[in-house]
Amino acid sequence: MNRLKFIAEHMLISLFILSVAFAVNAQNPDPPAKLPEGMTGSTTKDPRSHLSAGLYDAGYAAMGMNHLQLLKKPGAFQLGNDKEKLKQAFKALGIPENAKVPPSFINGVAPLAFANSDLAFQGDKLFLGNFYGVNIYDISNPTKAKLLTSMICPGGQGDVSVYQNLMFMSVEAINGRTDCGTQAFPVGTPGQAPAAEKDRFRGVRIFDISNIKSPKQGGA
């Protein structure tokens, strides 16, 4: 009996000591790891921590560069409230038309079908890839960039590369077609691979951009 009492007392004392040790350690955490030279870590003094929200008038902070111009995406590349555009976006994302989609999804995820994805440059031309196609700008005067060509060609990812008179564009989404058409394919059963379609395309498109205002698809 005395032995059990002795063990119980020592266990209680050990638990008490451990509790005190944990409490002291919690109040005296290890100092943060030393940052690499030149880094200061996160701080509310960083001008980026107080930027205002917005779509076309969001606050910004820059170092070593100046904001010269804001160009909105062409109308064909904006989701808006167009019901047909919503249908196209849902098909591009593999969502059945009769699916019950919450408003938060429409506002937050559906625009991905019209998202800008990549940039390529050649001379005074800027090629802006998009999940829905590509837009080409004249940036000879950076303060007054102008849209030269707007080409609809759905299929995401829309990453672009340019070499001489050729433009290469990646395609990975289930709505990609060999003819750049906007008519998507029927959405299949969730969890299953999409049905084979002779006009479906994934890979790399190749365009002849000899006439920058009228790119011609030469291969896919």
Z-matrix of the N, CA and C atoms (Angstrom, degrees):
N
C 1 1.468
C 2 1.525 1 110.19
N 3 1.359 2 115.44 1 -46.51
C 4 1.453 3 119.45 2 179.32
C 5 1.522 4 111.18 3 -62.83
N 6 1.373 5 114.19 4 -35.96
C 7 1.469 6 118.22 5 -179.98
C 8 1.532 7 110.53 6 -63.65
N 9 1.353 8 117.75 7 -43.92
C 10 1.462 9 121.87 8 178.99
C 11 1.530 10 110.33 9 -62.68
N 12 1.346 11 115.45 10 -40.48
C 13 1.462 12 119.46 11 178.76
C 14 1.524 13 110.62 12 -63.25
N 15 1.346 14 115.39 13 -40.74
C 16 1.466 15 120.88 14 -179.89
C 17 1.536 16 110.58 15 -62.16
N 18 1.365 17 115.53 16 -44.29
C 19 1.475 18 120.54 17 -179.16
C 20 1.527 19 110.45 18 -65.04
N 21 1.347 20 116.59 19 -43.58
C 22 1.462 21 121.13 20 -179.00
C 23 1.520 22 111.16 21 -62.44
N 24 1.341 23 115.72 22 -42.98
C 25 1.467 24 119.73 23 179.94
C 26 1.530 25 110.60 24 -62.27
N 27 1.326 26 116.83 25 -42.94
C 28 1.460 27 120.78 26 -178.84
C 29 1.530 28 111.70 27 -68.04
N 30 1.319 29 115.86 28 -34.87
C 31 1.460 30 119.34 29 176.96
C 32 1.520 31 110.50 30 -65.58
N 33 1.336 32 116.68 31 -42.32
C 34 1.464 33 120.19 32 178.89
C 35 1.519 34 110.86 33 -64.15
N 36 1.341 35 115.64 34 -40.98
C 37 1.468 36 119.56 35 179.14
C 38 1.524 37 110.20 36 -64.51
N 39 1.350 38 116.41 37 -40.57
C 40 1.476 39 120.67 38 179.95
C 41 1.520 40 110.68 39 -64.56
N 42 1.351 41 116.45 40 -43.46
C 43 1.453 42 120.14 41 178.67
C 44 1.521 43 111.39 42 -62.80
N 45 1.351 44 116.40 43 -38.78
C 46 1.458 45 120.20 44 179.16
C 47 1.528 46 110.71 45 -64.26
N 48 1.331 47 116.16 46 -43.20
C 49 1.469 48 120.37 47 -179.54
C 50 1.528 49 110.23 48 -64.26
N 51 1.326 50 116.06 49 -42.84
C 52 1.466 51 120.02 50 178.73
C 53 1.526 52 110.97 51 -62.42
N 54 1.331 53 116.76 52 -42.05
C 55 1.469 54 120.86 53 179.75
C 56 1.521 55 110.88 54 -61.27
N 57 1.332 56 115.54 55 -43.77
C 58 1.467 57 119.87 56 178.88
C 59 1.525 58 110.34 57 -63.32
N 60 1.345 59 115.99 58 -41.44
C 61 1.463 60 120.20 59 -178.49
C 62 1.534 61 110.46 60 -63.72
N 63 1.335 62 117.18 61 -44.12
C 64 1.464 63 120.82 62 178.73
C 65 1.522 64 111.18 63 -62.93
N 66 1.350 65 116.15 64 -40.92
C 67 1.471 66 119.94 65 -179.91
C 68 1.520 67 111.21 66 -63.78
N 69 1.323 68 115.99 67 -41.98
C 70 1.472 69 120.14 68 179.85
C 71 1.516 70 110.12 69 -65.97
N 72 1.347 71 115.72 70 -40.86
C 73 1.473 72 119.85 71 -179.51
C 74 1.524 73 111.34 72 -65.16
N 75 1.355 74 115.97 73 -37.52
C 76 1.457 75 119.89 74 179.25
C 77 1.519 76 111.48 75 -66.03
N 78 1.335 77 116.33 76 -33.52
C 79 1.459 78 120.20 77 -179.95
C 80 1.529 79 111.92 78 -80.84
N 81 1.315 80 115.89 79 -16.52
C 82 1.464 81 120.29 80 179.57
C 83 1.529 82 110.25 81 -128.82
N 84 1.339 83 116.51 82 69.98
C 85 1.468 84 119.75 83 -178.33
C 86 1.524 85 111.50 84 -66.23
N 87 1.317 86 114.31 85 160.01
C 88 1.462 87 119.29 86 178.00
C 89 1.519 88 109.93 87 -62.76
N 90 1.314 89 117.38 88 143.21
C 91 1.476 90 119.83 89 178.33
C 92 1.526 91 109.98 90 -63.15
N 93 1.329 92 117.92 91 147.48
C 94 1.476 93 120.43 92 -178.99
C 95 1.521 94 110.66 93 -61.38
N 96 1.329 95 114.61 94 152.39
C 97 1.466 96 119.80 95 179.57
C 98 1.523 97 110.01 96 -63.18
N 99 1.302 98 115.87 97 147.17
C 100 1.451 99 121.17 98 -178.87
C 101 1.521 100 110.20 99 -69.35
N 102 1.327 101 116.91 100 130.15
C 103 1.460 102 121.73 101 -179.51
C 104 1.528 103 110.46 102 -79.32
N 105 1.337 104 116.17 103 153.62
C 106 1.475 105 118.92 104 176.24
C 107 1.526 106 110.42 105 -59.70
N 108 1.296 107 116.10 106 153.76
C 109 1.457 108 121.45 107 -178.71
C 110 1.521 109 110.77 108 -57.33
N 111 1.325 110 116.85 109 132.36
C 112 1.460 111 121.55 110 179.60
C 113 1.512 112 113.67 111 96.32
N 114 1.348 113 117.98 112 -13.31
C 115 1.462 114 121.33 113 179.38
C 116 1.526 115 110.35 114 -100.30
N 117 1.334 116 115.99 115 142.11
C 118 1.464 117 120.47 116 -177.96
C 119 1.525 118 112.57 117 -113.74
N 120 1.339 119 118.10 118 -10.28
C 121 1.457 120 120.32 119 -177.90
C 122 1.515 121 111.63 120 80.11
N 123 1.327 122 116.57 121 179.86
C 124 1.465 123 120.27 122 -178.64
C 125 1.525 124 110.87 123 -72.35
N 126 1.320 125 114.50 124 143.88
C 127 1.465 126 120.37 125 179.20
C 128 1.522 127 109.05 126 -159.43
N 129 1.313 128 115.67 127 144.87
C 130 1.464 129 119.71 128 178.79
C 131 1.521 130 111.59 129 -70.79
N 132 1.333 131 116.68 130 -9.35
C 133 1.461 132 119.78 131 176.81
C 134 1.529 133 111.78 132 -78.74
N 135 1.322 134 115.84 133 -11.46
C 136 1.470 135 120.42 134 177.34
C 137 1.523 136 107.79 135 -65.16
N 138 1.334 137 119.80 136 124.90
C 139 1.468 138 121.28 137 -178.28
C 140 1.522 139 113.84 138 -58.90
N 141 1.330 140 118.34 139 -20.81
C 142 1.464 141 120.93 140 -179.93
C 143 1.518 142 112.55 141 -74.41
N 144 1.346 143 116.92 142 -15.53
C 145 1.467 144 119.88 143 -176.56
C 146 1.522 145 112.89 144 -79.97
N 147 1.323 146 118.11 145 -6.09
C 148 1.465 147 120.59 146 -177.19
C 149 1.530 148 111.88 147 -124.13
N 150 1.335 149 117.78 148 22.21
C 151 1.461 150 120.24 149 -177.52
C 152 1.519 151 111.09 150 -72.32
N 153 1.323 152 116.14 151 143.31
C 154 1.464 153 121.11 152 178.64
C 155 1.523 154 110.17 153 -81.44
N 156 1.321 155 115.52 154 149.83
C 157 1.460 156 121.39 155 179.75
C 158 1.525 157 110.32 156 -79.28
N 159 1.312 158 116.60 157 160.95
C 160 1.458 159 120.24 158 177.86
C 161 1.513 160 110.69 159 165.36
N 162 1.326 161 116.26 160 165.46
C 163 1.460 162 121.23 161 177.75
C 164 1.519 163 110.70 162 -96.84
N 165 1.322 164 116.15 163 -57.63
C 166 1.464 165 120.53 164 178.19
C 167 1.527 166 112.69 165 -107.66
N 168 1.338 167 115.53 166 -6.80
C 169 1.466 168 119.09 167 -178.39
C 170 1.527 169 111.75 168 -128.09
N 171 1.339 170 116.44 169 28.65
C 172 1.464 171 120.33 170 -179.46
C 173 1.524 172 110.36 171 -65.56
N 174 1.325 173 115.52 172 147.72
C 175 1.451 174 119.60 173 176.84
C 176 1.526 175 110.50 174 -66.56
N 177 1.306 176 116.95 175 156.34
C 178 1.462 177 119.91 176 179.29
C 179 1.524 178 109.80 177 -147.63
N 180 1.306 179 114.32 178 156.64
C 181 1.462 180 121.25 179 175.74
C 182 1.523 181 106.71 180 -135.04
N 183 1.309 182 117.27 181 135.70
C 184 1.460 183 120.62 182 -176.85
C 185 1.515 184 110.30 183 -140.72
N 186 1.310 185 115.59 184 151.09
C 187 1.454 186 120.81 185 176.89
C 188 1.535 187 107.83 186 -135.43
N 189 1.305 188 116.11 187 123.65
C 190 1.454 189 120.19 188 179.33
C 191 1.512 190 114.03 189 83.33
N 192 1.328 191 117.24 190 8.01
C 193 1.457 192 121.04 191 177.60
C 194 1.521 193 109.82 192 -152.75
N 195 1.324 194 115.87 193 161.06
C 196 1.460 195 121.18 194 179.01
C 197 1.522 196 110.03 195 -122.32
N 198 1.334 197 116.48 196 143.05
C 199 1.458 198 121.69 197 175.94
C 200 1.527 199 108.74 198 -80.39
N 201 1.334 200 117.16 199 115.58
C 202 1.458 201 120.83 200 -175.07
C 203 1.519 202 113.60 201 -98.56
N 204 1.333 203 117.86 202 -38.76
C 205 1.453 204 119.60 203 -171.91
C 206 1.527 205 110.68 204 -160.07
N 207 1.324 206 116.50 205 149.79
C 208 1.459 207 122.61 206 174.04
C 209 1.521 208 108.49 207 -120.61
N 210 1.322 209 116.60 208 123.74
C 211 1.457 210 121.42 209 177.25
C 212 1.527 211 109.16 210 -115.94
N 213 1.310 212 116.42 211 122.98
C 214 1.460 213 120.00 212 176.96
C 215 1.531 214 109.38 213 -73.79
N 216 1.318 215 115.60 214 154.51
C 217 1.454 216 119.45 215 176.14
C 218 1.529 217 109.49 216 -65.39
N 219 1.338 218 118.41 217 146.44
C 220 1.467 219 120.31 218 175.46
C 221 1.526 220 110.26 219 -56.13
N 222 1.322 221 116.22 220 153.12
C 223 1.466 222 121.36 221 -175.93
C 224 1.517 223 114.20 222 -52.55
N 225 1.339 224 117.14 223 -38.39
C 226 1.469 225 120.61 224 -177.97
C 227 1.524 226 112.04 225 -65.47
N 228 1.338 227 116.79 226 -17.48
C 229 1.462 228 121.20 227 -177.41
C 230 1.529 229 112.16 228 -104.63
N 231 1.324 230 117.31 229 15.07
C 232 1.451 231 121.78 230 178.40
C 233 1.521 232 109.51 231 -116.20
N 234 1.321 233 116.03 232 137.77
C 235 1.460 234 120.67 233 -177.42
C 236 1.517 235 112.02 234 -71.48
N 237 1.332 236 117.28 235 -49.72
C 238 1.466 237 120.38 236 -178.78
C 239 1.514 238 112.23 237 56.49
N 240 1.326 239 116.22 238 -147.34
C 241 1.469 240 121.98 239 179.14
C 242 1.521 241 111.32 240 -114.00
N 243 1.311 242 117.13 241 19.52
C 244 1.458 243 122.69 242 -179.17
C 245 1.536 244 109.35 243 -72.24
N 246 1.341 245 117.09 244 119.24
C 247 1.465 246 120.75 245 -177.47
C 248 1.525 247 112.06 246 -62.65
N 249 1.334 248 116.83 247 -35.91
C 250 1.458 249 119.54 248 178.72
C 251 1.527 250 110.88 249 -66.46
N 252 1.333 251 115.52 250 -37.80
C 253 1.459 252 119.48 251 177.49
C 254 1.539 253 110.07 252 -64.85
N 255 1.326 254 116.11 253 -37.76
C 256 1.459 255 119.44 254 177.97
C 257 1.521 256 110.58 255 -62.55
N 258 1.331 257 116.58 256 -42.32
C 259 1.459 258 120.27 257 178.33
C 260 1.520 259 110.53 258 -60.82
N 261 1.330 260 116.27 259 -43.58
C 262 1.455 261 120.92 260 179.36
C 263 1.530 262 110.45 261 -62.63
N 264 1.331 263 115.44 262 -41.99
C 265 1.457 264 119.61 263 -179.64
C 266 1.521 265 110.96 264 -64.08
N 267 1.329 266 116.96 265 -42.79
C 268 1.462 267 120.62 266 179.76
C 269 1.524 268 110.90 267 -63.22
N 270 1.336 269 116.51 268 -43.00
C 271 1.464 270 119.73 269 179.29
C 272 1.520 271 110.77 270 -64.46
N 273 1.324 272 115.93 271 -40.14
C 274 1.462 273 120.04 272 179.63
C 275 1.527 274 111.21 273 -62.64
N 276 1.339 275 116.01 274 -31.92
C 277 1.457 276 120.82 275 -178.97
C 278 1.524 277 111.94 276 -94.10
N 279 1.348 278 116.92 277 3.63
C 280 1.456 279 121.02 278 177.49
C 281 1.513 280 114.34 279 76.23
N 282 1.338 281 117.71 280 32.01
C 283 1.463 282 122.21 281 -177.71
C 284 1.529 283 109.31 282 -108.82
N 285 1.329 284 119.39 283 124.90
C 286 1.467 285 121.80 284 179.12
C 287 1.526 286 111.73 285 -59.19
N 288 1.324 287 116.29 286 147.59
C 289 1.474 288 120.69 287 -178.40
C 290 1.516 289 112.31 288 -61.97
N 291 1.350 290 117.10 289 -32.38
C 292 1.467 291 120.16 290 -176.94
C 293 1.524 292 112.64 291 -89.09
N 294 1.337 293 116.77 292 9.05
C 295 1.464 294 119.64 293 179.88
C 296 1.525 295 110.14 294 -69.19
N 297 1.320 296 115.86 295 143.11
C 298 1.461 297 121.04 296 176.99
C 299 1.530 298 108.12 297 -83.88
N 300 1.315 299 114.71 298 101.84
C 301 1.464 300 120.04 299 -174.67
C 302 1.526 301 110.08 300 -104.96
N 303 1.329 302 118.28 301 121.45
C 304 1.474 303 120.69 302 179.30
C 305 1.526 304 110.84 303 -67.94
N 306 1.328 305 117.14 304 149.80
C 307 1.474 306 121.24 305 179.93
C 308 1.521 307 113.34 306 -53.96
N 309 1.326 308 116.38 307 -35.43
C 310 1.464 309 119.39 308 -178.65
C 311 1.527 310 110.82 309 -62.18
N 312 1.344 311 116.16 310 -32.40
C 313 1.469 312 119.64 311 178.67
C 314 1.520 313 110.09 312 -71.53
N 315 1.335 314 115.93 313 -43.69
C 316 1.471 315 120.41 314 -179.41
C 317 1.525 316 110.13 315 -57.30
N 318 1.335 317 115.69 316 -45.65
C 319 1.462 318 119.91 317 -176.66
C 320 1.526 319 113.12 318 -76.14
N 321 1.316 320 116.55 319 -30.91
C 322 1.457 321 119.25 320 -173.69
C 323 1.509 322 116.84 321 -98.85
N 324 1.339 323 117.71 322 -31.08
C 325 1.462 324 120.56 323 -173.28
C 326 1.521 325 113.50 324 -113.15
N 327 1.334 326 117.53 325 -40.00
C 328 1.463 327 120.28 326 -177.06
C 329 1.532 328 113.77 327 -54.79
N 330 1.361 329 119.47 328 -36.41
C 331 1.472 330 118.75 329 179.10
C 332 1.519 331 114.43 330 -60.77
N 333 1.345 332 116.55 331 -13.60
C 334 1.466 333 119.28 332 178.82
C 335 1.526 334 111.09 333 -59.65
N 336 1.336 335 118.01 334 -28.27
C 337 1.459 336 121.08 335 179.93
C 338 1.522 337 111.54 336 -67.09
N 339 1.348 338 117.58 337 -13.14
C 340 1.469 339 122.00 338 179.96
C 341 1.543 340 110.10 339 -124.59
N 342 1.330 341 116.28 340 26.91
C 343 1.470 342 120.38 341 -174.28
C 344 1.528 343 112.18 342 -81.72
N 345 1.331 344 116.16 343 139.97
C 346 1.460 345 120.59 344 169.80
C 347 1.526 346 108.29 345 -68.78
N 348 1.339 347 116.95 346 141.90
C 349 1.456 348 118.95 347 -173.45
C 350 1.523 349 115.35 348 -127.69
N 351 1.325 350 118.93 349 -31.24
C 352 1.452 351 118.80 350 -170.53
C 353 1.524 352 110.96 351 -157.34
N 354 1.337 353 116.11 352 160.39
C 355 1.465 354 122.43 353 177.88
C 356 1.528 355 110.07 354 -127.65
N 357 1.327 356 115.10 355 142.60
C 358 1.465 357 120.71 356 171.52
C 359 1.523 358 107.14 357 -137.55
N 360 1.319 359 116.85 358 149.32
C 361 1.462 360 121.41 359 -177.73
C 362 1.523 361 110.11 360 -127.54
N 363 1.324 362 114.61 361 145.04
C 364 1.463 363 121.27 362 172.22
C 365 1.523 364 107.60 363 -150.15
N 366 1.335 365 116.44 364 112.10
C 367 1.461 366 119.63 365 -177.24
C 368 1.510 367 110.94 366 58.75
N 369 1.339 368 117.26 367 -124.90
C 370 1.462 369 121.06 368 179.41
C 371 1.526 370 111.90 369 -100.72
N 372 1.340 371 116.27 370 26.52
C 373 1.463 372 121.57 371 178.75
C 374 1.527 373 110.10 372 -114.82
N 375 1.319 374 114.77 373 140.03
C 376 1.459 375 122.04 374 175.46
C 377 1.520 376 108.68 375 -116.36
N 378 1.325 377 117.09 376 128.90
C 379 1.462 378 123.03 377 178.78
C 380 1.524 379 107.56 378 -109.33
N 381 1.319 380 115.80 379 115.11
C 382 1.467 381 121.25 380 -176.44
C 383 1.532 382 109.40 381 -107.46
N 384 1.331 383 115.43 382 106.21
C 385 1.460 384 120.60 383 179.39
C 386 1.519 385 111.35 384 -74.56
N 387 1.321 386 115.59 385 150.43
C 388 1.457 387 122.33 386 -176.94
C 389 1.530 388 107.87 387 -148.24
N 390 1.329 389 116.90 388 152.44
C 391 1.465 390 119.79 389 178.34
C 392 1.530 391 111.13 390 -60.15
N 393 1.316 392 116.94 391 -17.44
C 394 1.474 393 121.61 392 -174.80
C 395 1.530 394 112.23 393 -108.97
N 396 1.343 395 117.61 394 -0.91
C 397 1.455 396 119.52 395 -179.05
C 398 1.519 397 111.34 396 153.20
N 399 1.323 398 116.26 397 -142.92
C 400 1.466 399 119.85 398 -179.46
C 401 1.527 400 109.96 399 -150.33
N 402 1.315 401 116.74 400 145.15
C 403 1.459 402 122.93 401 175.37
C 404 1.525 403 108.46 402 -121.23
N 405 1.319 404 116.23 403 136.11
C 406 1.458 405 121.54 404 -177.85
C 407 1.527 406 109.10 405 -115.83
N 408 1.328 407 116.44 406 129.88
C 409 1.465 408 121.94 407 -175.49
C 410 1.532 409 111.39 408 -119.65
N 411 1.307 410 114.54 409 148.86
C 412 1.463 411 122.34 410 170.32
C 413 1.523 412 106.81 411 -91.22
N 414 1.337 413 117.41 412 115.83
C 415 1.463 414 120.92 413 -178.10
C 416 1.531 415 110.33 414 -115.66
N 417 1.331 416 116.12 415 27.92
C 418 1.465 417 119.47 416 178.53
C 419 1.526 418 110.65 417 -60.34
N 420 1.342 419 116.51 418 -31.56
C 421 1.458 420 121.98 419 171.81
C 422 1.530 421 106.68 420 -117.54
N 423 1.332 422 117.96 421 97.62
C 424 1.470 423 120.86 422 -174.11
C 425 1.525 424 114.63 423 -56.58
N 426 1.319 425 117.68 424 -24.43
C 427 1.465 426 119.30 425 -179.70
C 428 1.521 427 112.00 426 -83.13
N 429 1.340 428 116.40 427 -10.64
C 430 1.459 429 120.60 428 -179.87
C 431 1.526 430 110.07 429 -139.23
N 432 1.337 431 115.37 430 54.54
C 433 1.464 432 120.41 431 178.86
C 434 1.526 433 109.75 432 -60.79
N 435 1.337 434 116.66 433 142.57
C 436 1.464 435 121.40 434 -176.53
C 437 1.527 436 110.38 435 -127.55
N 438 1.337 437 115.80 436 140.69
C 439 1.459 438 121.59 437 176.18
C 440 1.526 439 109.61 438 -74.10
N 441 1.330 440 116.45 439 123.88
C 442 1.458 441 121.25 440 178.17
C 443 1.524 442 111.87 441 -97.44
N 444 1.323 443 115.30 442 -44.82
C 445 1.463 444 120.86 443 -173.76
C 446 1.512 445 110.24 444 -142.91
N 447 1.306 446 116.29 445 135.96
C 448 1.455 447 121.83 446 175.32
C 449 1.528 448 106.90 447 -126.60
N 450 1.317 449 116.02 448 112.63
C 451 1.461 450 120.79 449 -173.70
C 452 1.529 451 110.49 450 -118.70
N 453 1.321 452 116.23 451 117.75
C 454 1.461 453 120.99 452 178.05
C 455 1.523 454 108.91 453 -83.79
N 456 1.321 455 115.32 454 124.79
C 457 1.464 456 120.78 455 179.98
C 458 1.530 457 107.60 456 -159.04
N 459 1.350 458 117.63 457 79.88
C 460 1.466 459 121.62 458 -174.02
C 461 1.529 460 112.43 459 -63.04
N 462 1.321 461 114.01 460 160.23
C 463 1.459 462 119.58 461 176.00
C 464 1.523 463 113.49 462 145.68
N 465 1.377 464 117.37 463 -2.38
C 466 1.459 465 117.59 464 -178.48
C 467 1.534 466 109.73 465 35.31
N 468 1.154 467 122.78 466 154.96
C 469 1.441 468 136.24 467 2.63
C 470 1.520 469 110.71 468 -78.40
N 471 1.319 470 115.18 469 -29.56
C 472 1.446 471 119.27 470 177.44
C 473 1.519 472 115.00 471 78.33
N 474 1.330 473 117.70 472 18.69
C 475 1.467 474 119.75 473 175.47
C 476 1.527 475 108.72 474 -69.30
N 477 1.312 476 117.21 475 135.64
C 478 1.462 477 120.89 476 -175.41
C 479 1.528 478 112.20 477 -119.72
N 480 1.333 479 114.51 478 148.20
C 481 1.465 480 123.01 479 172.50
C 482 1.522 481 106.33 480 -138.23
N 483 1.331 482 116.09 481 148.15
C 484 1.464 483 120.87 482 -177.44
C 485 1.522 484 109.67 483 -128.84
N 486 1.336 485 115.57 484 135.23
C 487 1.461 486 121.44 485 175.30
C 488 1.525 487 108.19 486 -140.60
N 489 1.320 488 115.73 487 115.23
C 490 1.456 489 122.06 488 -178.42
C 491 1.532 490 109.81 489 52.63
N 492 1.357 491 118.81 490 -116.74
C 493 1.460 492 120.11 491 -177.56
C 494 1.531 493 111.80 492 -101.35
N 495 1.337 494 116.70 493 23.11
C 496 1.461 495 120.88 494 -179.25
C 497 1.528 496 110.82 495 -121.46
N 498 1.326 497 115.57 496 140.42
C 499 1.464 498 121.50 497 174.66
C 500 1.525 499 107.83 498 -122.70
N 501 1.323 500 114.89 499 131.57
C 502 1.465 501 121.48 500 -179.33
C 503 1.531 502 108.33 501 -110.36
N 504 1.327 503 115.51 502 138.28
C 505 1.467 504 119.72 503 -175.55
C 506 1.530 505 109.39 504 -139.14
N 507 1.332 506 116.58 505 126.43
C 508 1.459 507 120.65 506 -177.60
C 509 1.529 508 111.75 507 -80.66
N 510 1.327 509 115.32 508 148.63
C 511 1.471 510 122.18 509 -179.16
C 512 1.526 511 107.98 510 -135.78
N 513 1.342 512 117.12 511 127.05
C 514 1.462 513 118.69 512 -179.00
C 515 1.534 514 114.22 513 -140.01
N 516 1.323 515 117.96 514 -12.12
C 517 1.464 516 120.18 515 -175.31
C 518 1.530 517 111.45 516 -81.91
N 519 1.326 518 115.79 517 164.33
C 520 1.466 519 120.03 518 -175.90
C 521 1.521 520 112.92 519 -76.47
N 522 1.336 521 117.78 520 -6.39
C 523 1.467 522 119.55 521 178.92
C 524 1.531 523 111.85 522 -98.76
N 525 1.341 524 118.28 523 7.56
C 526 1.453 525 121.32 524 179.65
C 527 1.530 526 111.46 525 -70.09
N 528 1.334 527 115.97 526 131.59
C 529 1.454 528 121.84 527 179.14
C 530 1.537 529 109.53 528 -123.17
N 531 1.327 530 115.71 529 153.20
C 532 1.465 531 119.61 530 179.18
C 533 1.524 532 111.11 531 -64.13
N 534 1.347 533 117.53 532 -28.96
C 535 1.463 534 121.10 533 -175.66
C 536 1.521 535 113.73 534 -97.70
N 537 1.341 536 118.13 535 11.03
C 538 1.475 537 122.83 536 -178.45
C 539 1.527 538 112.24 537 63.54
N 540 1.311 539 118.13 538 17.56
C 541 1.462 540 120.61 539 -178.56
C 542 1.514 541 113.07 540 -67.68
N 543 1.333 542 115.12 541 154.70
C 544 1.468 543 120.14 542 179.77
C 545 1.527 544 112.02 543 -92.72
N 546 1.329 545 117.26 544 -8.53
C 547 1.464 546 120.04 545 179.29
C 548 1.525 547 108.47 546 -75.96
N 549 1.314 548 116.18 547 107.30
C 550 1.458 549 120.61 548 -176.28
C 551 1.528 550 110.72 549 -74.81
N 552 1.318 551 116.04 550 173.98
C 553 1.458 552 121.50 551 -179.99
C 554 1.531 553 109.66 552 -93.32
N 555 1.335 554 117.81 553 158.12
C 556 1.466 555 120.14 554 177.71
C 557 1.524 556 110.74 555 -57.30
N 558 1.322 557 115.98 556 138.31
C 559 1.460 558 120.57 557 179.27
C 560 1.514 559 108.79 558 -78.03
N 561 1.321 560 116.77 559 126.85
C 562 1.453 561 121.53 560 -177.09
C 563 1.513 562 113.31 561 -81.39
N 564 1.325 563 115.26 562 -168.34
C 565 1.454 564 121.59 563 179.40
C 566 1.524 565 110.30 564 -73.03
N 567 1.332 566 117.42 565 131.40
C 568 1.470 567 119.48 566 179.69
C 569 1.521 568 111.67 567 -54.97
N 570 1.314 569 116.17 568 137.19
C 571 1.454 570 120.70 569 178.73
C 572 1.515 571 114.34 570 89.82
N 573 1.332 572 116.87 571 -6.48
C 574 1.455 573 120.61 572 -179.66
C 575 1.524 574 110.33 573 -114.93
N 576 1.322 575 115.72 574 152.14
C 577 1.462 576 120.43 575 179.53
C 578 1.524 577 109.35 576 -65.96
N 579 1.334 578 118.87 577 144.65
C 580 1.463 579 121.06 578 179.53
C 581 1.533 580 111.32 579 -61.63
N 582 1.320 581 115.20 580 149.43
C 583 1.464 582 120.06 581 -178.97
C 584 1.526 583 110.45 582 -66.34
N 585 1.327 584 115.76 583 149.79
C 586 1.464 585 120.21 584 178.96
C 587 1.525 586 109.68 585 -67.32
N 588 1.321 587 116.67 586 135.79
C 589 1.465 588 122.82 587 178.73
C 590 1.526 589 107.89 588 -136.47
N 591 1.332 590 116.75 589 132.71
C 592 1.461 591 119.62 590 -177.14
C 593 1.526 592 112.63 591 -64.28
N 594 1.347 593 117.62 592 -24.03
C 595 1.463 594 120.78 593 -179.00
C 596 1.523 595 112.98 594 -96.53
N 597 1.342 596 116.99 595 -3.68
C 598 1.461 597 119.69 596 -179.97
C 599 1.526 598 109.47 597 -73.29
N 600 1.337 599 116.18 598 144.23
C 601 1.466 600 118.51 599 -178.35
C 602 1.513 601 111.89 600 -144.29
N 603 1.323 602 115.40 601 136.68
C 604 1.456 603 123.10 602 170.53
C 605 1.523 604 107.54 603 -138.10
N 606 1.301 605 116.94 604 136.71
C 607 1.456 606 119.44 605 -178.32
C 608 1.521 607 110.71 606 148.40
N 609 1.324 608 116.68 607 -130.93
C 610 1.465 609 122.10 608 -178.49
C 611 1.523 610 109.95 609 -129.38
N 612 1.321 611 116.37 610 125.58
C 613 1.462 612 121.53 611 173.65
C 614 1.534 613 108.61 612 -88.46
N 615 1.320 614 115.90 613 147.58
C 616 1.463 615 121.07 614 177.41
C 617 1.524 616 108.32 615 -124.76
N 618 1.337 617 115.71 616 123.62
C 619 1.458 618 121.64 617 -178.23
C 620 1.525 619 110.87 618 -115.68
N 621 1.316 620 115.02 619 141.73
C 622 1.465 621 121.39 620 170.63
C 623 1.524 622 106.60 621 -88.11
N 624 1.327 623 116.82 622 118.35
C 625 1.471 624 120.74 623 -178.20
C 626 1.529 625 110.72 624 -112.61
N 627 1.331 626 115.93 625 30.15
C 628 1.469 627 119.25 626 176.14
C 629 1.516 628 109.80 627 -55.67
N 630 1.355 629 115.70 628 -40.11
C 631 1.460 630 121.96 629 171.79
C 632 1.518 631 106.05 630 -102.20
N 633 1.329 632 115.94 631 98.67
C 634 1.458 633 121.08 632 -172.08
C 635 1.518 634 112.58 633 -59.82
N 636 1.322 635 117.40 634 -23.57
C 637 1.459 636 120.13 635 -178.82
C 638 1.524 637 112.73 636 -89.46
N 639 1.328 638 116.45 637 -2.83
C 640 1.461 639 119.59 638 -179.97
C 641 1.528 640 110.42 639 -148.41
N 642 1.342 641 117.39 640 71.68
C 643 1.462 642 120.62 641 179.50
C 644 1.528 643 111.16 642 -60.95
N 645 1.327 644 116.94 643 143.23
C 646 1.457 645 122.05 644 179.76
C 647 1.528 646 108.85 645 -121.57
N 648 1.319 647 116.00 646 126.28
C 649 1.460 648 119.54 647 178.52
C 650 1.529 649 108.88 648 -73.91
N 651 1.338 650 114.78 649 121.35
C 652 1.456 651 118.56 650 -178.67
C 653 1.508 652 113.29 651 -105.25
N 654 1.312 653 116.79 652 -17.78
C 655 1.452 654 120.00 653 -179.53
C 656 1.508 655 111.47 654 -161.80
N 657 1.334 656 115.10 655 154.66
C 658 1.464 657 121.03 656 178.99
C 659 1.527 658 108.44 657 -157.15
